[in-house]
Amino acid sequence: MISDEHQLLREIREQPSAIMKTLAKEDNEIEHAAKVLPRTVRFLGMGSSYYASLYAKYLLEEFVQMDVRVDLSSEFLHYPPHVRRGEAFVAISQSGESVETVKAVRILRKKHASVTGVTNRPESTLAALGHRVLLTHAGEERASATKTFTSTLALLHRLALSAGVRRGLVRRARFNVLSAELIECARSMGGEMSEWERSIKGLVARLREYRSITVLGRGYNLASALQGALLLKEVAKFHAEGMSAGEFMHGPIEIASRELLAVVLTGGRTTPLMRDLVGKLKGYGTDALTIGPESVGSTKAICLREREQTLVPIPSIVCLDLLTYFLALKRRLNPDKFSHISKVTLVE
């Protein structure tokens, strides 16, 4: 296994235990939140928290048939919609101090909206402002968001399942199967981590120089694609863009060339479309690295054991974390060091 030289790598490795601890400690609070979750809800967040909100949208729309809207806190703050008294919001901030999210929640409280906070810090401003709070129990995170992000995904997955059961839309048997599979997904990641580190380190060493990286996903995988691109910019200081693979076909595919690396996340009902996309990219001379249960024809692939489409994004982003870490080392960068920002954004 690789040396524990950097905080980021230590925190990447802590993700399986952080997920299991979150699910164990927040079980009662998740059940309570699921009980009072209304038919319509709006999510607020920035960066990683915004991407986690997108994951929640897909889950709640599928499992609970809810009407879900997701807003960047910054846009909601300065271009606010009409807020009805009692309207329900879920505000996500891993630190609980993100400036735009905290400001937005203060405004919502004045408008008598209902706010549930999701954060990793029980002593944070967001935790104090929320009518109720759901905590991730990832422990202190000093590097870029890794274990707090996957812990948030796991918490939101359980919340959606629990709400589905309460609404009579998810059978208890399915809840039990998927809940057990979520725990097994985390345990399995712990066993696979060393293998992923070795294979991804070797893969990065063989990659040629690229001008940019595009991370592509669909559905549940979109959140991980966006988060992966964010980390590539934040940690590896590499020009990267995350987007829906469908959107990529409507114009951005024009950048396909030998200078582009496309990271394609597979798994779920749109896998055949991803296979077609990889074929097109190969025809344009673009390297495609696939991450998921199926390699879909790529010569560069990280294959995952997890096959449940709602859970595949969790090991997928862990592999993207490792890809980013080793790419940063290849570029002789310190993956723990921010150049222009701090861990928590406190100024707009």
Beta strands, then each sheet from edge to edge (+ up, - down):
strand 1: 40-45
strand 2: 67-72
strand 3: 88-92
strand 4: 114-119
strand 5: 132-135
strand 6: 212-217
strand 7: 240-244
strand 8: 260-265
strand 9: 287-292
strand 10: 300-303
sheet 1: 2+ 1+ 3+ 4+ 5+
sheet 2: 7+ 6+ 8+ 9+ 10+
end
